[in-house]
């Protein structure tokens, strides 16, 4: 089935396919990681690193989304009448092999960008980057796809939180400390919340398709409570990290977005678990991105006046 009346063309088609509203999840960890590296007492050795990491992170996420677009169509999870944002394979806007080639091409871009990062960071970055690429593929493919399991949120927290922040700090400064670990969790937890929210919205279609996501295992009553924990725990980590001096005091400015997070929790409680949840996905990503930006600005201000 196709939906040619609303079908985008050319580059716009691929822009829709890579799900641009979710790309903030790849950008935010690099923002705060770069800020931590620049504000550290050590010397920033590789100022070009954040741009390469951004390229690789965005490419991996975009490729993951394209692989998912194809696979969920082929296994019957996504159809033309799905409740979420458009999927170009399910709508017939592109053929499965075309989208797969697009995903592999973007993976190649990430691989090429990662070569320079490996020359800087050595084997840890090689294996970490390879694992990130492999996870992007296995999210939807392989005999046990991550997207059909309860482990998707953990993978997001690990790669789009911890690995992204720690990797950015390490590649820029040659070392990392507790601040990178804590901010990796602060960035990763709302990333996991975005995936959980996506699966809460798709609860019925995922259940019919035989998926065993965390949202399905917890049920529609308990899963929203986990969403609340995932978006609020970062602010607890900011406070605890500041009290014990595990994170720079300037990064506590990120806590100003907590009211935004609370509003998102309230909106989830009052919104039907269907297509009406789509705006909340973008709002959750924006909250995470704003937290990273405010924390980075706080670091800049403290370092300026110090």
N, C-alpha and C positions, 0 to 999 in steps of 0.2 A: 504494500500500500504506500502511496506517495502523498506528499502534501505540497504539490508544486506551486500553489498559490502563495505560500509563505516561504518558498525555498530561496535561501541566499545563494549568491553566485561568487565564483572566483575565490579570492582570498577571504572574503567574508564568510564563506562556507566553512573554511578551515578554522577561522577565528571562533565561530560558533562551536565547532567540534572539539576544540581544546578546552572549552569551558572556562572562559577568561575570568569569570567571577571568583573562581577558586585559586587563581594564580597568586593571590596575596599570601597564601600559605607557604609558597616557595620563597617569596620575597622578604617577608617579615623576619625570619631567622637570620638572614644575611645582614639586614639592617642593624639589628642589635648586636650580632657577632662582630661586625665591622666597628661599631661604636665602642664595644668593649676592648677590642684590640687597639684602637687609636688612643683610648684613654688610659691604657695600661702603662706601668712604669717602664716597660721594655720598649725597645725600638721596633717600629713597624718596618719590616723588611721587604714586604711585597705588597705595595699599595694597589697593584692591578688585580689582586686576588678577588675582591668582592665582585667585580664585574664578571669575571670568569665563573665564579660560583653561581652568580645569578643566572648566567646563561645555562649552565649545566642543570641547576635546580629547576628552572622553568621548563627546560627541554624534557627532563625526566618526567615531570608532572604532566606536561602536555602529551607525551608519548603514552604514559600510563592511561590517561583519559581516552586516547584514541584506541588503544588495545581493548579497553573496557567497552567502548562504543561497539566495536566489532563483535567481541565475544558474547556480550549480553544479548545481541541480536541473534547470533547463531544458536545460542542455547535456549532461546525463547523467553528470556527474562524481560527484555525490552521489546515492546511492540509499538506500532504506530499510535496507539492510544494510551501510552504511558503517562503518568501524572507529573513526571519531572520535566526539566528543560529538554529541548529537542535533542534527539540522537540521530545523527545523519544517516547511519546505516539502517536503523529501524524504519526511518521515514522514506528510505529509498533515494535519498539525495546523493548517496555515493555507494559504490559497490564494496563489499567486504575487502576484496584484495586491494582496492584503491586506498582505503583507510589504513589497512595493515602496512602498505608501502609507506604511507605518510608517517605512521608511528615509527617504523624502522629508520626512516630518514632522519627524524628528529632525534632518535637514539644515537645515530651516527654523529650528529652535531654535538650532543652531550659528550660522546666519547672523544671527539677531537678537542673539545674545550678542556676535557679532563686531563689530556696528555701533559699540558703545561703544569697543572696542579700536582700531578704525580712527580714531576721533576723537582718540585718544591718540597712536597710533604713525604715523598718516598712510599714505601710499601703500605703503611697504614691508610694513606689516601687511595692507593691503588685498590686495595681490597675493599675499603669502605665504598668507594665509587662504583666498583663492580657489583657489590652487594645491592647498592641503590638501583642500578640499572636492572639487575636481575629481579629485584622485588617489584619494580615497575612492570616487568613482563609477567611475573608470576601472580600479580594481583588479580589478573583475570584469566590467565592461561595455566597450563600444566594440569596434572591429574588432581591436584588439590588447590584450586584457586583461592587466594587470600580473601577475595571479595565475597566468597561463599562461606567463609568461616567466621568464627568469633574473634579473629586475631587482627582484623584490619585496623582497628583503632591503635593497637600496640605498634604496628608497623609504621603508621603515620607519626605517632609520638617519637619513635626511634629515629626515623629518617628525616622528617620535616621539622623536627625539634632538636633533639640531642645531637645527632650527627651534623646537621646543618650549622648550628651555632658553634659547637666545639670545633668543627672542621674549619670554619671561617676564622675563628680566633687563632687556631693552631697554624694555619697556613699564612696568616698575616704576621704573626709574632714569634712563631717557633715554639710556643708553649701554650698551656691553658690551665685555668684554675677552677675553683668551686663556682665562681661567678658564671663561667661558660656552661657548666653543668646545670646549675639552677635555672639560668635563662633558657637553656635548651628545653627543660621541662616546661617552663612558663610558655614558651612558644608552641611546644608540641601538644600540650593538653587541649587547647582550643582547636588545634588541627584535628585531633581525635574526635572532638565534639562535632565538628563539621561532618565527618564521615558518619558518626552515630546519628546525627540529625537526618542525613540523607537516607539512612536505612530505616529510621522511624517513619519517614514519609513513604518509603517503598515497602512497608511492612507486609501488606497483603500480597503484592505481586512477587516479592522475594520469597514469601512462605509458599506460594503456589509453585514457584520455580524450584523448590527444594533447598533453598539456601538456609544456612544455620548461622546467620549473623548474630552479633551480640544483641542487637535490638530484638531479634526474634526470640533468642534464648531468655532474655529478661522480660519480654512482653511489653505491650503498649502502655502499661501503667507504671512500670518500674524504669524503663529506659529513659524517659524524660528526667527522672531524678539523677541518673548518671550524667546526663547532659549538664544539668545544673552544677554537679560536682566538678566536671571537667572545665567549665568556664569560670568557676569561682576559686578553685584551688590555686591557680596562678597568683591571685592576689594574696593568698595566705603565704605562698612561697616568697613573694616580694617582701612582705612584712617580716617574716621569720629571717629571711636572708639579710635584711637590713639590720635587724636587731643583733644578730650574731656576726655582723660585718663580713658575710660571705659574698655579698654583692655591693658594688659601689652605691653610695647613698644617692647619687644623682639619678640612678635608674628607678628609684621609688616613685618618680613622677608618673611612671606607667600606671600607677594605681588609680589615676583619675578616670580611667575608662571603666571602673568597676560598676558604676551606675548604668552604663551602656550594657554591660553583661547581665546585670540584674533585670533590666528591661527585656532583654532577649529571653531570659528564663520565663518571665511573666507572659511574654508573647507565645512561647511554646505551650504554656499551660492553657491559654485561651484560644488557640488556633487548632482547627481540625487537622488531623494527621493525613493530609492529602496535598494536592497541588498548592494549597494556600501556605504551605511551609516553605516554598521556594524563596520568598524574600528573606526569610530568617537565615537561610544558608549564607546569603551575601552579607547579612548583618553580622553574623558570627565571624566571618572572615575579616570584615572591616574592623571589628572590635579588636581582633588579634593584631592587625596591622597598625591600628592607632596606638595600641599598647607599646609596640616596638618603637614607633616613631616618638612617642612621648618620653619613653625611657632614654632613647638616644639623645633627644633634646635636653633632658635633664642632665645627662652626662656632659654634654657640650657646655651647658650653663655653669655647672660646678667647676669644670676644668678652666673655664674662662675667668671666673672670679677668684679661683684659688691662687 
